[in-house]
Amino acid sequence: MLATHFAAALSAAPIYVDKSNGNDTTGNGSSGNKYATYIKAQQVANAAGVPAHIIITGGSTREYQLGEGFFGSSIQPTVMTVVTATNGIVRSTTRYSAAFGGSKDATFTNTYVAAINTTQIARLIMLRKLKEGSDEGEDAIRVADAATCNATPGSYCVVGTSLYYNPWDGIAPVTANTAVFQAGTGNFRTASATPVSVWLRAETDRDGWLLEGGSTGAFRSVHSTLPAQQIILALDNVRMRYAGTRHASNVNQGVQSRQVEVDGLHGLLIARNCHTGSSGDDGWNIHRTLNGATTYVMLINCTGERSGIPDPSAASMIQSCNVLTIHEDVLLIVVGGSFERSYGRTFYAVGPSKAWLVGPAFGKSFGDRMAGGSFDPCELGLGSTAEVWIDRVELRPVGGGFPAIAVDDTAKLHVRNALPLGNKISVAPGATVDSY
């Protein structure tokens, strides 16, 4: 299906990108004279006005940083585009190059200091302090001043053009153990007013994508106009993490945002072997607020974890941070995969949305009451008039007497090939649960 839909792009003369061996000034995008950045390649493709195929060389020595990778609103596809990752993982990151040096500050002696030219730091990730059951690092806490930072291991603060950091383990921060992400920029975005089909493609299953950071999201496709015909957004072997920020206020911090946000898509979003992790808000968030759009979604062997991370330093916190959520009349199919550890509901369908869940696992929701919300821990949540069919779904509830499934309002749940739900389910008076 994808090869047929994207045939015009796949048959086009490829535009090659290689950060290590390319040059945006002297290159021409050929295999022997590549560009250095995706931005340059997409600019050339857009200017040509015809479907394009961009091939980006990945690998451990190539990190496409700000101004080199996707870089949010700087450049967006305006023609059908296939972007292929080859030679390993293509890493597009919004990490900020913070040089702390090897010595502690003379005044605040538990901290290390980096000079920065922006006060907008979205997140600081402690890469050596892994979250439970994950290979993703924990967030450091943002505090108000250097004195508080000095007294609080695992914290940071921004004072003028100085970034103070008190490592949780006392080890000097370097690139390998500390990641600082910049606010005020996204990672991959599609064009709002000119929706086109886009495929982030992996050449082989050993190739793929790592989208790190993006205070306005790792993958964001929010459309304001209908295309002439339905389009396809395809993600293949894409790992997305650390998008948004832990902080609810927008002072020197950016904004909380979803890892994947799609709204107003007229067509299909299809993702295979993709992951969202450590998001400031929802992991996968699909809306259909654009009149006339029909939105279909298919997730194949995808995963998500750690959506919405509470921050004790924030004045307020985002509520209902779900790993996977659909709204309005979005139609969703999930085949396999695993979704867990949300500060909301692990899966949440609301409005007249419909979903068929075949074989995924949902587990370990924390709820959002710690953020002032109303949700207890819940793995499957249905609200409004949502209708969901489940088949061989594995539930891993957090326990403590909380139901694994909540069918609220007048929602409908249809169950097949499931163990007896017993006290794992809560059903509102107007809701329906049956088998099929």
Residue, then its C-alpha position, 0 to 999 in steps of 0.5 A: m500500500l505505501a509503495t503504491h501511494f508513494a510511488a512518485a516519490l520513490s521513483a524520483a531521483p534521490i536527494y542525499v544527505d550526510k552530515s559527515n561527508g556532505n556540504d550545503t554550499t558546494g553539494n548538489g544532493s547527488s550520491g557523490n556530492k551530498y548535502a549536509t542537512y535535511i533542511k537544505a534537502q527539503q528546501v530543494a525538494n519544495a522548490a522543485g514542486v514535485p514528489a521527492h525522496i530524501i535519503i539521510t545517512g545515519g550512524s553513531t557519528r552523525e547527530y543532526q542537531l538544531g539547524e541540521g535535522f527536522f528543526g520544527s517550523s524552520i522547514q516543512p514538506t510542501v510536496m509529497t516526501v519520502v525521507t529514508a534513513t540508511n546506514g543505521i539510526v538517523r538522530s534528529t535532536t533539539r539538544y542544547s550544547a551546554a559545556f559545563g566544564g569539569s570543575k564545580d562552581a566556586t560559590f555554589t560548590n555542589t553545582y556545575v555551571a554552563a554558559i548559555n545564550t538562551t534562557q529557554i531550557a525545556r528539560l535537563i535529562m539525567l542519562r545515568k539515572l534511568k527510570e524504572g523499567s526503562d532505558e530513558g533518563e529521569d528529568a532533573i527538577r527545575v528550581a528557582d535559584a542557584a542556592t536552592c539548586n546547590a542544596t538539591p541534588g538532581s536539580y537545575c536552574v537558569v540565572g541570566t545566561s548561566l545554567y546551574y546543575n547539581p548532579w544527583d550522583g555528584i559526577a561532572p556532567v558531560t554529553a554522555n550523562t547529561a542531556v539539555f534540551q532547548a525550548g521554543t522549537g519542535n522536531f518534525r512538523t508537517a505544513s499546516a496549510t498545505p497538507v501532503s503525504v510524508w513517509l519517515r522510512a527505514e531502509t531496513d529494519r536495522d535502520g530507523w529514526l531517533l527524534e529527541g526533544g522538541s518542546t512543541g512535540a517530536f512529531r506534529s501534524v496539525h492541519s488547518t486546511l483540507p487537501a484535495q485528496q486524502i493523504i498518508l502520514a507513515l512512520d517506520n522504526v521511529r523512536m521519539r522521546y523527551a518532547g515537551t517539558r516537565h514544566a507547566s509555566n512558560v517562563n524560560q521553559g517552553v511548553q508542555s506538549r505531546q510526543v506525537e500530535v495529529d489533528g485534522l488529518h484527512g487520511l491515514l496515519i500508519a506507524r510500525n515499530c514506533h515508540t514514544g517515551s518521556s513526554g511532557d504530555d500525551g504520548w500519542n494524541i489524535h484529534r479530528t477538529l478540522n471540518g470535513a476531515t476523516t481520520y484513520v489511524m493504524l499502529i502496528n507493534c508500537t509502544g509508549e511509556r511515561s507520558g506526562i511527568p509530574d514536576p514538583s517545581a511547577a506552579s501547576m501540572i497538566q492533567s490527563c496525560n495519556v499514553l494513547t488517546i483518540h478524540e472526536d470521530v477518529l477511527l483507530i486500529v492497534v495491532g500488538g504493542s505495549f503502552e504503560r506508565s501514564y499520568g492519566r489513563t494508559f488508553y483513553a477514547v473520547g467523543p464518538s471515536k472508535a477503536w479496535l485493539v488486537g493484542p496490545a498490552f496496557g499497564k501501570s497507569f498512575g492516574d492524574r490525581m497528583a496533578g489535581g485531576s480526577f482520574d484514578p489509575c486506569e488502563l483502558g478508559l472510554g468516555s462520551t460515546a466512544e466505542v471500542w472492540i478489544d481482542r486478546v488485550e493484556l491488562r497489567p493494572v497497578g493494583g490497589g483496588f483500582p479498575a483496569i477498565a473504566v467505561d464512562d458516560t454512554a460509551k460501549l465496550h465489546v470484548r473478545n478472547a479475554l479473561p473474566l474481567g471481574n472487579k477489573i472493570s467499572v461501568a457507568p449506568g448508561a454505558t454498555v459492555d458485551s462480547y462479540 
